[in-house]
Amino acid sequence: MHWTKNTAVVGAALLLGAASLTAIAQTAAAQTESKTSAAASSELDWWKNAVLYEIYPRSFQDSNGDGIGDLNGVTQRLDYLKELGVDAIWLSPIYPSPQVDFGYDISDYENIDPQYGTLADFDHLVAEANKRHIRILMDMVMNHTSDKHKWFLESRSSRTNPYRDWYMWHDGKGETATDKGEVPNNWQSDFGHSAWEWDEKTRQYYYHKFYIQQPDLNWNNPKVHEAFKQIIGFWLKRGVGGFRFDAITTLFEDPNLIDDDILRDKNGNTYLNNYGDIALNDTRTNNLPGVHPVMQEMRAYADKFDSNKFPGTRVLIGETYLPNIAELEKQYGPSDHPEFQLPMDTQIGFINKLDVATFRSRLTDAEEHLDDHTPLLVFDNHDNARLDVRYGDGVHNTDIERVISTILFTSRGASLFYYGDEIGMKTTPPTRKEDVKDPVGLTGWPKDKGRDGERTPMQWDAAPNAGFSSASAKPWLPIPPDYTTVNVKAEEAAPDSLFAWYQALIRLKKTNPALAAGPETLLDNENPKVLSWVRQASGNLSVVVSVNFTAEPQSVSLSVPGPGATLKTLLKTPGAPDPVSLQAIQLGPYGVYIGELRP
């Protein structure tokens, strides 16, 4: 079956036609009274069904014509985010920084980098976001600082400085008065090569899990704990809605400095990573148990704060790349010492291939093995190639992105997506090393071209510089060539666009009781080509979702436990037919169907 552009337009009328939107509005109105009566309690757990949006500030909107996005630019676009249905914005770091790692090398945790504006600009952003019921979430980087931070400048000044043990300093192997010896062990930086850097002045090595200019803090030092509680308090007092904790699983290292194990293939052979180093297993520098009491401490501190601007719980989000669901479950913490409300479930979003069995298994894990905690699904961010590279086939990319977004927004829990996903922005890596800005690409070129490709400016319209910056400014990264057709203005006007799909999905997530809070059950579990599930609310209301993971049309017959019911289409791929029943759902290539069952 071939889905042409003309049939897609016809389907779009069904997708966002007056009847469909009226039905959604009626559903929302019917719940208004009960929502109002439960306002106090729902405010406390707003994050459980939240729609979260990551903004890379350098690339979102430039308000002053210097080619770099800024806080006032974000403020200018709040109405757009409100229209889209966003509950909270996660800003990647906006603190003062030498910008070696574009903000993740922080030199002052209690101010704003002049490139992005001032504290007054930040306060204005928070106030304007509050008016639209949008929370601002800060990026909290506790693993490392910039080497230009005052703490490290002091630490590096002498071995007897009071800040010396705020960082990880060690002697070299076989060091003498005239010879620095060898690095303390074989640990590697995630940005390539040894994780140890020699300091000639104090004649020791310091440890850096990431770039050389990002020395790791010593979390065995109680003074470091107190410093970060002060930092968290500083921003909470300014009305932020919470924090996303960067690289949080890397806070601790093996105190005995034992070498990491060498990774080998099935034949026992070693291999090289993207930086040309022998690949290692980083289990001695990642996900050590000391992280849990630290986050219990930070959560208890954050929970003490309240605000007239935002009453209720401040949400703590964890960047948690973990090996299995059991390790993810630990990140929520025990009931009497909670940690994150929302550790990222990257096991679902970064499968990086459309494999039905794997998705089914991981979604089942999230539903059955997180001890009733709320999952946070995320498929995209500033550190990974965009969805087109990781999931697309170059032919059906838009339909595939409909599949991914359907899983993101109709599965139980909170949903986090990355700026530009809603219009299908593509990964656009540099083609020459001299154009690379990202330190990962500078070290890994040409095998690893870095992360510039997923950080290009937001494509707002077809004007010069895609509406990101004034025509006279040269954006900090080049505008992708497809901006004249892939942009917000064009997609807002097209009822069959990816933007319209995102907006409709988010509206359903917010207004349909089953999608807002109902448990999730996987269906048709032997089907290798189509992933299907049901969300169920009280009163026998259910929503069935079915997504085709293949480029070939598929026919699905589903059975949902309970009494017979009437099937009503809520959302479907543009141009697809309405099914007669659950036993006759027709899905086009990478097609999606969402239907409501009522008794």
ZIMO-V599073 format. One record per pair of residues at least 24 apart in sequence whose C-alpha atoms are under 7 Angstrom apart, sorted by the first residue. I is the first residue (numbers start at 1). GAP is how many residues later the second one is. If there is no record, write none. Layout:
i = {I I}
gap = {GAP GAP}
//
This chain:
i = {1 1 3 7 8 8 8 9 9 9 10 11 11 11 12 12 12 12 15 15 15 16 27 27 28 43 44 44 45 47 47 48 48 48 49 49 49 50 50 50 51 51 51 51 51 51 52 52 52 52 52 52 52 53 53 53 53 53 53 53 53 54 54 54 54 54 54 55 55 55 55 55 55 56 56 57 57 59 59 59 59 60 60 60 61 61 62 62 63 65 65 65 66 67 67 67 67 67 68 68 69 70 70 70 71 71 71 71 71 72 75 78 82 84 85 85 85 86 87 87 87 88 88 88 88 89 89 89 90 90 90 90 91 91 91 92 92 93 101 101 104 105 105 105 106 106 106 107 107 107 107 108 109 110 110 123 126 135 135 136 136 137 137 137 137 137 138 138 138 139 139 139 139 140 140 140 140 141 141 143 143 143 143 143 143 144 144 144 144 145 145 145 146 146 146 147 147 147 156 158 159 165 166 166 166 166 167 167 167 168 168 168 168 168 169 169 169 169 170 170 170 171 171 172 172 185 185 185 186 186 187 187 191 192 192 193 219 219 229 229 239 239 239 241 241 242 242 242 243 243 243 244 244 244 245 245 245 246 246 247 248 248 249 249 249 249 250 250 250 251 252 252 252 252 252 253 253 253 253 254 254 260 274 274 274 275 275 295 296 296 296 299 299 315 316 316 316 317 317 317 317 318 318 318 319 319 320 321 325 325 329 342 342 342 343 344 344 344 345 345 345 345 346 349 349 349 350 352 352 353 353 354 354 356 356 356 356 356 357 367 374 375 375 376 376 376 377 377 377 377 378 378 378 379 380 380 381 382 382 383 384 384 385 385 385 386 386 386 388 388 389 398 398 399 399 400 403 403 403 409 409 409 410 410 412 412 412 420 422 422 422 423 423 423 423 423 423 424 425 427 427 428 428 428 429 459 459 459 460 460 460 461 461 461 461 462 496 513 514 514 514 524 540 540 541 541 542 542 542 543 543 543 543 544 544 544 545 545 545 546 546 546 547 547 547 547 548 548 548 548 548 549 550 550 551 551 552 552 553 553 553 554 554 554 555 555 555 555 556 556 556 556 557 557 557 557 558 558 563 564 565 565 565 566 566 566 567 567 567 567 568 568 568 569 569 569 570 570 570 571}
gap = {552 587 572 568 488 566 567 487 565 566 565 563 564 565 483 484 562 563 556 557 559 479 484 485 483 269 268 269 268 268 367 326 365 366 364 365 467 37 364 365 35 36 37 363 364 365 34 35 36 37 363 364 365 33 35 36 37 363 364 365 366 35 36 37 363 364 365 34 35 36 37 363 364 35 36 34 35 396 397 398 399 397 398 408 407 408 406 407 406 404 405 408 407 402 406 407 408 409 407 408 47 45 46 47 45 46 50 51 54 49 50 51 50 419 418 421 422 48 46 47 48 46 47 48 49 46 47 48 46 47 48 49 46 47 48 46 47 46 337 338 37 40 41 109 39 40 43 38 39 41 42 41 122 121 124 115 113 105 106 104 105 103 104 105 106 107 104 105 106 104 105 106 107 103 104 105 106 104 105 73 74 104 105 107 108 70 71 72 73 69 70 71 67 68 69 66 67 68 46 44 43 53 51 52 55 58 49 50 51 38 39 48 49 50 35 36 37 38 34 35 36 33 34 32 33 72 73 74 73 74 72 73 249 83 251 84 32 33 69 72 68 70 71 73 74 72 73 74 72 73 74 72 73 74 72 73 74 72 73 72 70 71 37 38 42 71 35 36 37 40 33 34 36 38 39 31 32 33 35 30 31 24 170 173 174 168 169 44 41 42 43 39 40 26 24 25 26 24 25 26 27 24 25 26 24 25 24 25 40 44 41 32 33 34 33 32 33 34 30 31 32 33 32 28 29 30 29 38 39 37 38 37 195 172 173 174 175 193 171 153 39 38 39 37 38 39 31 37 38 39 37 38 39 38 37 38 37 72 73 68 67 70 42 68 69 40 41 68 38 39 38 26 100 191 192 190 144 187 189 96 97 100 99 105 105 107 108 38 76 77 80 63 64 65 68 75 76 74 61 26 27 25 26 52 24 24 28 29 27 28 29 26 27 28 29 25 78 24 27 28 29 34 58 59 56 57 54 55 56 51 52 53 54 50 51 52 48 49 50 46 47 48 43 44 45 46 39 41 42 43 44 41 39 40 38 39 36 37 34 35 36 32 33 34 29 30 31 32 27 28 29 30 25 26 27 28 24 25 36 35 32 33 34 31 32 33 28 29 30 31 27 28 29 25 26 27 24 25 26 24}
//
